[in-house]
Amino acid sequence: MGVIRKQSIQSTIIQYLGAVIGFANRIIIFTTFLSTEEIGLTNILLTTGIMFATFSTFGFESMTLKFFPYFRDKDKGHHNFLFWLLAIPSVLFVILGILVFCFQEFILDYFREKSPKMVEYFWYLGVIGIAQLYYILFDSYLRSLYKTVVPVLFRQVILRLLISISVILYGVGWVSFPNFVLIYVLVIASLTLLIIVYTLWLGQLHIKPQRTWRIRQLSKKVIVYGGFSFFGSVSSVIIFNIDSLMLASFEGMDAVGVYTTGFYTSTLILIPWRALLKVSGPKVADLWKQGNLPELDKLYKRVSLINFAIACFLYGMMAISMDSLFSYLPDDYAAGYAVILIIGGTRVLEMLTGLNNVILRTSKYFRIDLFVNLGSVVFAVILNMLLIPYFKIEGAAWATAIVMASFNIFRLIFLWFKFKLQPITAKIFLVAVCSILAFALQYWIHLDINVFLLAIIKGLVFGLPLIASLVYFKIIPIQILKGKFS
């Protein structure tokens, strides 16, 4: 656990630094220099590009976490694992590009009426897609090598700083909007170049078109697992992006700009979970390989408890600061208030269930995750079609929240039924009680003062007792507050 302790702390620090930069981007820089329509365009270009990239991975991201332990051998170049990791998705991306070209008019008709800018800049998706594809693959490769910190730095800090600069250049009038979009796309692509150079610097860029005996021995299992993981990954990406795409079609890019701003704010709760997931994922795969269920159960409970405690703290602080946040934003963003609270509540549940996603995907029942995700895609499309026309932005938020909660609860139940693995302990309920009581303390504070100052006072009244109670009951060891994961 030494590597996990060290890298989770480093990753968490970097992710919070990135969160500060990202928050400044979304709430200050974007809303100052970009219209809601322009924000919607930049967000949907990135998310749709990621969708294209995910369609091309053929599940190789998840496959890497599961099978790389069988290939790990630096002296032998990890049995040419990286070459095949890159080669097959590259071929699939070319095939996908040909299909998109053939059906471009059908795709673009979906956006012409409400989101014409999406039509204008549609082909930038190819550059974003190929860049994101290679970034995803190299990131999964480095995660399996327990090299997680620098890729997090690239994505969470460097990328966001470069985006800040590009938006400011446009905002002060130094570049036109078409040139800004071009710079924005090139900035995203530069991230891939950075991670490739880092892999080379580590001496881990082993690319040889050669089939070793290890490849031949495991190729069938890898392809079967990759195929199932592919549909699972594609389903997950669709679930988390179909709301924005359907909003773009039904309501236009302005609605997407407001929705994605609120959605992003709610994802701040997930930062500790994402940091731990990156370094715990390879550990889960190793424990499955060893057949060490007791240690896996211990890891599952420990990560879930810590994540849930942090999620309750962050969600409470987020709810308290809503009034001050929206007093700063233009009135156009008012609908984002409900998005933050709705999606944020579901994020707390996601933190509680902890590692259930990676545990299921790296188990022998990985196929189940596919069927769960496919069912969730259908559910998400139906819910968005029903709710967006009547409730608009809030409808998209409720549709996404219901789907997210449903498949997390299913995974939770399935892992308990099949492996007797579950994250719930008595301390989980203690965290919930402490959080509710701490939130109740600040709820009764009503002062006729500046909204920002009031938010700070309420945050202290909520946060300090909660942290004290979590430490007193040994829910979060004091070592964590000193920077040591335990």
Solvent accessible surface area in square Angstrom, and as a share of the most:
residue,aa,sasa,rsa
1,M,62,0.28
2,G,46,0.44
3,V,75,0.43
4,I,4,0.02
5,R,106,0.39
6,K,128,0.54
7,Q,24,0.11
8,S,4,0.02
9,I,43,0.22
10,Q,65,0.29
11,S,0,0.00
12,T,33,0.19
13,I,113,0.57
14,I,23,0.12
15,Q,3,0.01
16,Y,77,0.29
17,L,89,0.44
18,G,0,0.00
19,A,9,0.07
20,V,101,0.58
21,I,25,0.13
22,G,2,0.02
23,F,68,0.28
24,A,31,0.24
25,N,5,0.03
26,R,45,0.16
27,I,5,0.02
28,I,85,0.43
29,I,26,0.13
30,F,9,0.04
31,T,17,0.10
32,T,85,0.49
33,F,70,0.29
34,L,9,0.05
35,S,56,0.36
36,T,17,0.10
37,E,51,0.23
38,E,23,0.10
39,I,0,0.00
40,G,0,0.00
41,L,0,0.00
42,T,1,0.00
43,N,7,0.04
44,I,1,0.00
45,L,0,0.00
46,L,32,0.16
47,T,36,0.21
48,T,10,0.06
49,G,0,0.00
50,I,41,0.21
51,M,15,0.07
52,F,31,0.13
53,A,0,0.00
54,T,11,0.06
55,F,49,0.20
56,S,1,0.00
57,T,3,0.02
58,F,51,0.21
59,G,0,0.00
60,F,4,0.02
61,E,55,0.25
62,S,9,0.06
63,M,4,0.02
64,T,0,0.00
65,L,14,0.07
66,K,44,0.19
67,F,13,0.05
68,F,0,0.00
69,P,16,0.10
70,Y,82,0.31
71,F,3,0.01
72,R,91,0.33
73,D,45,0.23
74,K,113,0.48
75,D,142,0.73
76,K,129,0.55
77,G,11,0.10
78,H,4,0.02
79,H,9,0.04
80,N,9,0.05
81,F,7,0.03
82,L,1,0.01
83,F,42,0.18
84,W,67,0.23
85,L,1,0.01
86,L,20,0.10
87,A,28,0.22
88,I,61,0.31
89,P,0,0.00
90,S,27,0.18
91,V,90,0.51
92,L,51,0.25
93,F,32,0.13
94,V,92,0.53
95,I,85,0.43
96,L,35,0.17
97,G,34,0.33
98,I,102,0.52
99,L,89,0.44
100,V,16,0.09
101,F,127,0.53
102,C,88,0.53
103,F,119,0.50
104,Q,39,0.17
105,E,101,0.45
106,F,159,0.66
107,I,48,0.24
108,L,12,0.06
109,D,87,0.45
110,Y,103,0.39
111,F,10,0.04
112,R,98,0.36
113,E,153,0.68
114,K,94,0.40
115,S,1,0.00
116,P,74,0.46
117,K,48,0.20
118,M,1,0.00
119,V,34,0.20
120,E,116,0.52
121,Y,14,0.05
122,F,5,0.02
123,W,127,0.45
124,Y,57,0.22
125,L,2,0.01
126,G,32,0.31
127,V,62,0.36
128,I,0,0.00
129,G,0,0.00
130,I,55,0.28
131,A,7,0.06
132,Q,0,0.00
133,L,0,0.00
134,Y,55,0.21
135,Y,7,0.03
136,I,27,0.14
137,L,0,0.00
138,F,5,0.02
139,D,13,0.07
140,S,1,0.00
141,Y,1,0.00
142,L,0,0.00
143,R,21,0.08
144,S,1,0.01
145,L,22,0.11
146,Y,51,0.20
147,K,83,0.35
148,T,1,0.01
149,V,31,0.18
150,V,42,0.24
151,P,2,0.01
152,V,3,0.02
153,L,61,0.30
154,F,25,0.10
155,R,61,0.22
156,Q,24,0.11
157,V,9,0.05
158,I,56,0.28
159,L,11,0.06
160,R,46,0.17
161,L,80,0.40
162,L,62,0.31
163,I,14,0.07
164,S,11,0.07
165,I,94,0.48
166,S,1,0.01
167,V,0,0.00
168,I,68,0.35
169,L,47,0.24
170,Y,44,0.17
171,G,29,0.28
172,V,78,0.45
173,G,60,0.58
174,W,194,0.68
175,V,34,0.19
176,S,56,0.36
177,F,22,0.09
178,P,70,0.44
179,N,76,0.39
180,F,0,0.00
181,V,1,0.00
182,L,74,0.37
183,I,50,0.26
184,Y,7,0.03
185,V,1,0.01
186,L,97,0.48
187,V,17,0.10
188,I,0,0.00
189,A,27,0.21
190,S,37,0.24
191,L,2,0.01
192,T,11,0.06
193,L,116,0.58
194,L,63,0.31
195,I,0,0.00
196,I,52,0.26
197,V,81,0.47
198,Y,26,0.10
199,T,0,0.00
200,L,109,0.54
201,W,195,0.68
202,L,34,0.17
203,G,38,0.37
204,Q,16,0.07
205,L,51,0.25
206,H,47,0.21
207,I,79,0.40
208,K,123,0.52
209,P,110,0.69
210,Q,103,0.46
211,R,121,0.44
212,T,23,0.14
213,W,124,0.44
214,R,51,0.18
215,I,20,0.10
216,R,130,0.47
217,Q,118,0.53
218,L,18,0.09
219,S,32,0.21
220,K,158,0.67
221,K,125,0.53
222,V,18,0.10
223,I,93,0.47
224,V,56,0.32
225,Y,2,0.01
226,G,0,0.00
227,G,12,0.12
228,F,54,0.23
229,S,9,0.06
230,F,33,0.14
231,F,99,0.41
232,G,2,0.02
233,S,11,0.07
234,V,18,0.10
235,S,2,0.01
236,S,20,0.13
237,V,23,0.13
238,I,36,0.18
239,I,2,0.01
240,F,57,0.24
241,N,17,0.09
242,I,25,0.13
243,D,1,0.01
244,S,8,0.05
245,L,20,0.10
246,M,10,0.05
247,L,0,0.00
248,A,0,0.00
249,S,24,0.16
250,F,75,0.31
251,E,54,0.24
252,G,4,0.04
253,M,4,0.02
254,D,76,0.39
255,A,12,0.09
256,V,0,0.00
257,G,0,0.00
258,V,8,0.04
259,Y,1,0.00
260,T,13,0.08
261,T,5,0.03
262,G,2,0.02
263,F,33,0.14
264,Y,24,0.09
265,T,3,0.02
266,S,0,0.00
267,T,13,0.08
268,L,36,0.18
269,I,0,0.00
270,L,2,0.01
271,I,11,0.06
272,P,5,0.03
273,W,28,0.10
274,R,89,0.32
275,A,0,0.00
276,L,9,0.05
277,L,31,0.15
278,K,38,0.16
279,V,1,0.01
280,S,0,0.00
281,G,0,0.00
282,P,5,0.03
283,K,48,0.20
284,V,0,0.00
285,A,5,0.04
286,D,23,0.12
287,L,4,0.02
288,W,49,0.17
289,K,105,0.44
290,Q,120,0.53
291,G,54,0.52
292,N,56,0.29
293,L,65,0.32
294,P,103,0.65
295,E,50,0.22
296,L,1,0.00
297,D,33,0.17
298,K,115,0.49
299,L,1,0.01
300,Y,0,0.00
301,K,52,0.22
302,R,49,0.18
303,V,1,0.01
304,S,0,0.00
305,L,24,0.12
306,I,8,0.04
307,N,0,0.00
308,F,17,0.07
309,A,0,0.00
310,I,39,0.20
311,A,0,0.00
312,C,18,0.11
313,F,49,0.21
314,L,34,0.17
315,Y,58,0.22
316,G,5,0.05
317,M,64,0.29
318,M,17,0.08
319,A,28,0.21
320,I,18,0.09
321,S,39,0.25
322,M,2,0.01
323,D,93,0.48
324,S,8,0.05
325,L,18,0.09
326,F,36,0.15
327,S,67,0.43
328,Y,105,0.40
329,L,11,0.05
330,P,62,0.39
331,D,133,0.69
332,D,100,0.52
333,Y,7,0.02
334,A,67,0.52
335,A,39,0.30
336,G,2,0.02
337,Y,74,0.28
338,A,24,0.18
339,V,0,0.00
340,I,2,0.01
341,L,55,0.28
342,I,22,0.11
343,I,0,0.00
344,G,0,0.00
345,G,31,0.30
346,T,12,0.07
347,R,9,0.03
348,V,21,0.12
349,L,42,0.21
350,E,18,0.08
351,M,0,0.00
352,L,24,0.12
353,T,1,0.00
354,G,1,0.01
355,L,1,0.01
356,N,2,0.01
357,N,38,0.19
358,V,11,0.06
359,I,0,0.00
360,L,0,0.00
361,R,36,0.13
362,T,3,0.02
363,S,1,0.01
364,K,140,0.59
365,Y,62,0.24
366,F,22,0.09
367,R,96,0.35
368,I,50,0.25
369,D,2,0.01
370,L,13,0.06
371,F,119,0.50
372,V,19,0.11
373,N,0,0.00
374,L,74,0.37
375,G,41,0.39
376,S,9,0.06
377,V,24,0.14
378,V,89,0.51
379,F,77,0.32
380,A,2,0.01
381,V,47,0.27
382,I,83,0.42
383,L,24,0.12
384,N,1,0.01
385,M,106,0.47
386,L,105,0.52
387,L,36,0.18
388,I,0,0.00
389,P,59,0.37
390,Y,172,0.65
391,F,125,0.52
392,K,104,0.44
393,I,18,0.09
394,E,74,0.33
395,G,0,0.00
396,A,0,0.00
397,A,0,0.00
398,W,124,0.43
399,A,0,0.00
400,T,3,0.02
401,A,7,0.06
402,I,69,0.35
403,V,0,0.00
404,M,0,0.00
405,A,25,0.20
406,S,49,0.32
407,F,11,0.04
408,N,6,0.03
409,I,80,0.41
410,F,89,0.37
411,R,8,0.03
412,L,32,0.16
413,I,106,0.54
414,F,24,0.10
415,L,0,0.00
416,W,120,0.42
417,F,142,0.59
418,K,84,0.36
419,F,28,0.12
420,K,123,0.52
421,L,3,0.02
422,Q,41,0.18
423,P,0,0.00
424,I,50,0.26
425,T,43,0.25
426,A,85,0.66
427,K,76,0.32
428,I,8,0.04
429,F,130,0.54
430,L,55,0.27
431,V,0,0.00
432,A,32,0.25
433,V,77,0.44
434,C,14,0.09
435,S,13,0.08
436,I,118,0.60
437,L,112,0.56
438,A,4,0.03
439,F,68,0.28
440,A,40,0.31
441,L,99,0.49
442,Q,5,0.02
443,Y,124,0.47
444,W,184,0.64
445,I,36,0.18
446,H,140,0.63
447,L,86,0.43
448,D,150,0.78
449,I,67,0.34
450,N,91,0.47
451,V,60,0.34
452,F,103,0.43
453,L,88,0.44
454,L,36,0.18
455,A,17,0.13
456,I,104,0.53
457,I,54,0.27
458,K,33,0.14
459,G,4,0.04
460,L,97,0.48
461,V,47,0.27
462,F,2,0.01
463,G,4,0.04
464,L,111,0.55
465,P,52,0.33
466,L,1,0.00
467,I,60,0.30
468,A,62,0.48
469,S,25,0.16
470,L,5,0.03
471,V,40,0.23
472,Y,169,0.64
473,F,85,0.35
474,K,151,0.64
475,I,3,0.02
476,I,15,0.07
477,P,41,0.26
478,I,81,0.41
479,Q,81,0.36
480,I,39,0.20
481,L,93,0.46
482,K,148,0.63
483,G,36,0.34
484,K,130,0.55
485,F,14,0.06
486,S,54,0.35
